[in-house]
Amino acid sequence: MEENNKKEEMVYIPYGIKNRREFFDGFGVSELKYTLMSLPLTAALAFFVRVVLGNVLISSLLIILIPAGTVMLVIKDKCNLSVVGYLMIMMRFSWARKYYPYKGEKWVI
């Protein structure tokens, strides 16, 4: 009887429904924050390149490419993971302690 009640209370949520507002697919407010945080770094780097090296072209390319690269790194795919998220998962896995159960034969002399 109790099992039937649980089945009745379950709500069907279709695939692809997002629980947060996104400006476009995979890019929401949290990703916008990361992009906005990269802007001062970009401005400082472009200013350094322009003043010290005197190269306007590289400075202009930095202003365009660094924020665009940041957007590409933090945008989330259908699995709700970004490139940065994948890299963090891979680093955590490589740092984690691994257990390899191995049962071999006893030492024979």
BAMITOR-910552 format. One record per residue: residue number from 1; x, y, z of N, C-alpha, C in turn; chain. Coordinates in steps of 0.2 Angstrom, whole numbers, m for minus. Layout:
! residues N
    n   n_px   n_py   n_pz  ca_px  ca_py  ca_pz   c_px   c_py   c_pz  chain
  NUM      X      Y      Z      X      Y      Z      X      Y      Z      A
...
! end
This chain:
! residues 109
    n   n_px   n_py   n_pz  ca_px  ca_py  ca_pz   c_px   c_py   c_pz  chain
    1      4     m6      0      0      0      0      4      6      0      A
    2      9      6      4     14     12      5     18     13     m2      A
    3     19      8     m5     23      8    m11     19     11    m17      A
    4     12     10    m17      8     13    m22      8     21    m21      A
    5      8     23    m15      7     30    m13     14     34    m16      A
    6     19     30    m15     26     33    m18     25     34    m25      A
    7     23     29    m29     22     30    m36     17     35    m38      A
    8     12     36    m34      7     42    m36     10     49    m35      A
    9     15     49    m30     17     56    m28     23     58    m32      A
   10     26     53    m36     32     55    m41     29     60    m46      A
   11     33     65    m48     31     70    m53     36     68    m59      A
   12     33     68    m65     37     68    m71     40     74    m73      A
   13     47     75    m73     50     81    m75     54     79    m82      A
   14     52     83    m87     55     81    m94     62     83    m94      A
   15     66     79    m98     73     80    m99     74     87   m102      A
   16     79     91   m100     81     97   m102     78    103    m99      A
   17     74    102    m94     71    107    m90     77    110    m85      A
   18     78    117    m86     83    120    m81     79    123    m75      A
   19     83    123    m70     80    126    m64     83    133    m62      A
   20     86    135    m67     89    142    m67     89    146    m73      A
   21     89    152    m73     88    156    m79     95    157    m83      A
   22     94    156    m89    100    156    m93     99    161    m99      A
   23    104    164   m101    104    169   m106    104    166   m113      A
   24    108    161   m113    107    156   m119    109    149   m116      A
   25    108    144   m120    109    137   m118    116    136   m115      A
   26    116    135   m108    122    133   m104    125    139   m101      A
   27    123    145   m102    126    151   m100    121    155    m96      A
   28    122    155    m89    118    158    m84    121    164    m81      A
   29    119    165    m75    121    171    m71    128    169    m68      A
   30    129    162    m65    135    161    m62    141    161    m68      A
   31    140    159    m74    145    159    m79    146    166    m81      A
   32    141    170    m81    142    178    m82    147    181    m77      A
   33    146    178    m70    151    181    m65    158    179    m67      A
   34    159    173    m69    166    171    m71    169    175    m76      A
   35    164    177    m81    166    181    m87    168    188    m85      A
   36    164    190    m80    165    197    m78    171    198    m74      A
   37    173    192    m70    179    192    m66    185    192    m71      A
   38    185    189    m77    190    189    m81    192    196    m85      A
   39    187    200    m84    188    207    m88    193    211    m85      A
   40    194    212    m78    199    216    m76    206    213    m77      A
   41    207    207    m77    213    203    m79    215    205    m86      A
   42    210    204    m90    211    206    m97    213    213    m99      A
   43    209    218    m95    211    225    m96    218    226    m94      A
   44    220    223    m88    227    224    m86    232    221    m90      A
   45    231    215    m93    236    212    m97    236    216   m104      A
   46    230    218   m107    230    222   m113    234    229   m112      A
   47    233    232   m106    236    238   m105    244    237   m104      A
   48    246    232   m101    253    230   m101    256    229   m108      A
   49    253    225   m112    255    224   m119    255    230   m123      A
   50    250    235   m122    250    241   m126    255    246   m124      A
   51    256    247   m117    261    252   m115    268    249   m115      A
   52    269    243   m113    276    241   m112    279    239   m119      A
   53    275    235   m123    277    232   m129    275    236   m135      A
   54    270    241   m134    268    245   m139    265    242   m145      A
   55    262    236   m144    258    232   m149    251    233   m148      A
   56    248    237   m153    240    238   m153    237    231   m155      A
   57    239    228   m160    236    222   m162    235    217   m157      A
   58    240    215   m154    240    210   m148    236    212   m143      A
   59    236    218   m141    232    221   m136    224    220   m138      A
   60    223    222   m144    216    221   m146    213    214   m146      A
   61    218    210   m148    216    203   m148    215    200   m141      A
   62    219    202   m137    218    200   m130    211    202   m127      A
   63    209    208   m129    203    211   m126    197    206   m129      A
   64    198    204   m135    193    200   m138    193    192   m136      A
   65    199    190   m136    200    182   m135    199    180   m128      A
   66    202    184   m123    201    181   m116    194    181   m114      A
   67    190    186   m114    183    185   m112    179    179   m116      A
   68    181    179   m123    178    174   m127    180    167   m125      A
   69    186    166   m123    189    160   m121    186    158   m114      A
   70    185    163   m110    182    162   m103    175    159   m104      A
   71    171    162   m109    164    160   m110    164    153   m112      A
   72    169    151   m117    169    144   m119    171    139   m114      A
   73    175    141   m109    177    137   m104    172    136    m99      A
   74    168    140    m97    163    140    m92    156    138    m94      A
   75    154    138   m101    148    136   m103    147    129   m102      A
   76    140    127   m100    139    120    m98    135    117   m104      A
   77    137    110   m104    134    106   m110    128    103   m107      A
   78    125     98   m111    119     94   m109    119     90   m102      A
   79    126     89   m100    127     85    m94    127     90    m88      A
   80    127     96    m89    127    101    m84    135    102    m82      A
   81    139    101    m86    146    101    m84    150    106    m89      A
   82    155    110    m87    159    114    m91    165    111    m92      A
   83    169    114    m97    176    111    m98    180    112    m91      A
   84    179    117    m87    183    118    m81    180    113    m76      A
   85    174    111    m76    171    106    m72    174     99    m74      A
   86    175     98    m80    178     91    m82    185     91    m80      A
   87    189     96    m80    196     97    m78    196     96    m71      A
   88    192     99    m67    192     98    m60    190     91    m58      A
   89    186     88    m61    184     81    m60    190     76    m61      A
   90    193     77    m67    199     73    m69    205     74    m64      A
   91    206     80    m61    211     82    m56    210     78    m50      A
   92    203     79    m47    201     76    m41    202     68    m42      A
   93    201     65    m47    201     58    m48    209     56    m48      A
   94    213     60    m51    220     58    m52    223     59    m45      A
   95    221     64    m41    224     65    m34    221     60    m29      A
   96    215     57    m30    212     52    m26    216     46    m25      A
   97    215     43    m19    218     37    m17    215     31    m21      A
   98    218     27    m24    215     22    m28    217     15    m24      A
   99    212     11    m25    213      4    m21    212     m1    m27      A
  100    217     m5    m28    217    m10    m33    218    m17    m29      A
  101    212    m20    m28    212    m27    m25    216    m32    m29      A
  102    221    m35    m27    225    m40    m31    226    m46    m26      A
  103    224    m52    m29    226    m58    m25    230    m62    m29      A
  104    236    m62    m28    241    m66    m32    243    m73    m28      A
  105    247    m77    m31    249    m83    m28    254    m81    m23      A
  106    255    m85    m18    260    m84    m13    267    m85    m16      A
  107    271    m82    m12    278    m82    m15    281    m89    m14      A
  108    284    m91    m20    287    m98    m20    295    m97    m21      A
  109    298   m100    m16    306   m100    m17    308   m106    m19      A
! end
